[in-house]
Amino acid sequence: MTKKASKGKRDISIWKFIITYLILMGLFMTLVGLESIKKIMDINGLYTSMIIYFTELFLKPFGIIQGVSGSVINVKGMSMDVRFGCNGLEAFLIYMVGVLSFPATVRKKTVGVIGGFLVLQVLNILRIGLLGLSGVYLAEYFKFIHIYVAQGMMIAIALIIFLVWLNYAVKE
């Protein structure tokens, strides 16, 4: 195959990835956000409940939990409302859609989705827990930590995990 033919094939593959990514992201965001679907199964609500449950378990030994109500974790001196964008679902969807859009075997995609899900969940629970701890023990820095550090952290971690998975996916 000539260099020109190889480049043309690669360009088509890149566009196929981008188009597949955009279609799947639109589909998954619709499944998460559409009210008629939420009435049948609230994916974001279930996801948030799981994150709240495990974050509460993580924070219990620190003795700062004062209660949990829905998506709100009450810690000494403040409440954290864990919503879409804060619960890690968005970061996972960005990662998962990348894995599903990339041309790889079903086995490698399965390993990528399950492995990425587990890693992102553990890191997200730690992130939310550490935000709670910073709200109690570093209250004057909480807003800075929340907005400038923790907010983009999950997207950056999802990208890093995707790059690690890509390395795995392209190996024979």
C-alpha positions in Angstrom: 0.0 0.0 0.0 1.3 3.4 -0.9 1.8 6.2 1.7 -1.0 8.2 0.1 -3.4 5.2 0.3 -2.4 4.5 3.9 -3.0 8.1 4.8 -6.4 8.1 3.1 -7.4 5.0 5.0 -6.2 6.5 8.3 -8.2 9.7 7.6 -11.3 7.7 7.0 -10.7 5.8 10.3 -10.3 9.0 12.2 -13.6 10.4 10.8 -15.4 7.1 11.5 -14.2 7.3 15.1 -15.3 11.0 15.4 -18.7 10.4 13.9 -19.3 7.2 15.9 -18.2 9.0 19.1 -20.6 11.9 18.5 -23.5 9.6 17.7 -22.9 7.4 20.7 -22.4 10.4 23.1 -25.6 11.9 21.8 -27.4 8.6 22.4 -26.0 8.1 25.9 -26.6 11.7 27.0 -30.2 11.3 25.7 -30.6 8.1 27.7 -29.3 9.9 30.8 -31.2 13.2 30.4 -34.5 12.6 28.6 -37.4 12.9 31.1 -39.5 10.2 29.4 -36.6 7.8 29.9 -36.0 8.9 33.4 -39.5 7.9 34.3 -38.7 4.4 33.2 -35.1 4.2 34.6 -33.2 7.1 36.0 -29.7 6.1 35.1 -28.2 9.3 36.6 -30.2 8.9 39.8 -29.1 5.2 40.2 -25.5 6.2 39.5 -25.6 9.1 42.0 -27.1 6.8 44.6 -24.2 4.3 44.2 -21.6 7.1 44.4 -23.3 8.6 47.5 -23.4 5.2 49.2 -19.7 4.4 48.7 -18.6 8.0 49.5 -20.5 7.8 52.7 -18.7 4.5 53.5 -15.4 6.2 52.7 -16.1 9.2 55.0 -17.6 7.3 58.0 -14.2 6.5 59.6 -13.4 10.2 59.6 -16.5 11.0 61.8 -17.6 14.0 59.7 -20.8 12.5 58.2 -23.9 14.1 59.6 -26.4 12.5 57.3 -27.3 11.7 53.7 -30.5 12.7 51.9 -30.9 11.9 48.3 -27.9 13.3 46.4 -26.8 15.4 49.4 -24.0 14.4 51.8 -24.1 16.5 55.0 -20.7 16.8 56.6 -19.7 19.0 59.6 -20.3 22.6 58.5 -21.5 22.0 55.0 -23.6 20.0 52.5 -22.4 18.6 49.2 -25.0 18.1 46.5 -23.6 15.4 44.2 -25.3 16.0 40.8 -24.6 15.1 37.2 -21.2 16.6 36.3 -20.1 16.0 40.0 -21.0 12.4 40.3 -18.5 11.1 37.7 -21.1 9.8 35.2 -20.2 12.4 32.6 -16.5 11.5 32.8 -17.3 7.8 32.5 -19.6 8.4 29.5 -16.8 10.4 27.8 -14.4 7.5 28.5 -16.8 4.7 27.6 -17.9 6.2 24.3 -14.2 6.6 23.3 -13.6 2.9 24.0 -16.8 1.8 22.2 -16.0 4.1 19.2 -12.4 2.9 18.7 -11.9 -0.1 16.4 -10.9 -2.9 18.8 -12.0 -6.4 19.6 -15.1 -6.9 21.7 -12.9 -8.5 24.4 -10.6 -5.4 24.5 -13.6 -3.1 24.6 -15.2 -5.1 27.4 -11.9 -5.0 29.4 -11.7 -1.2 28.7 -15.3 -0.4 29.8 -15.3 -2.6 32.9 -11.7 -1.7 33.9 -12.3 2.0 33.3 -15.5 2.0 35.1 -13.9 0.5 38.2 -10.9 2.8 38.2 -13.0 5.9 37.6 -15.5 5.0 40.4 -12.7 4.4 43.0 -11.0 7.7 42.0 -14.3 9.6 41.9 -15.4 8.3 45.4 -12.0 9.4 46.7 -12.4 12.8 45.0 -15.8 13.5 46.5 -14.6 12.2 49.9 -11.6 14.4 49.8 -13.8 17.3 48.8 -15.9 16.6 51.9 -12.7 16.5 54.1 -11.4 19.7 52.5 -14.8 21.4 53.3 -14.4 20.4 56.9 -10.7 20.9 57.5 -9.8 23.4 54.8 -13.0 25.3 54.5 -11.3 28.5 53.2 -9.9 26.6 50.3 -12.9 24.4 49.5 -14.3 26.6 46.7 -10.8 26.8 45.0 -10.3 23.0 45.4 -13.8 22.2 44.1 -13.8 24.5 41.1 -10.2 24.5 40.0 -8.9 21.1 41.0 -11.6 18.6 41.5 -14.0 19.7 38.7 -11.7 19.0 35.7 -9.9 16.1 37.5 -12.3 13.4 36.4 -12.3 14.4 32.8 -8.5 14.5 32.8 -8.3 11.1 34.5 -10.8 9.7 32.0 -8.6 10.9 29.2 -5.5 9.4 30.8 -7.2 6.1 31.3 -8.4 6.2 27.7 -4.8 6.7 26.5 -3.7 3.8 28.6 -6.5 1.6 27.2 -5.6 2.8 23.7 -2.0 1.5 24.2 -3.6 -1.9 25.3 -6.1 -1.9 22.5 -3.6 -1.5 19.6 -1.2 -4.2 20.8 -1.6 -7.5 19.0 
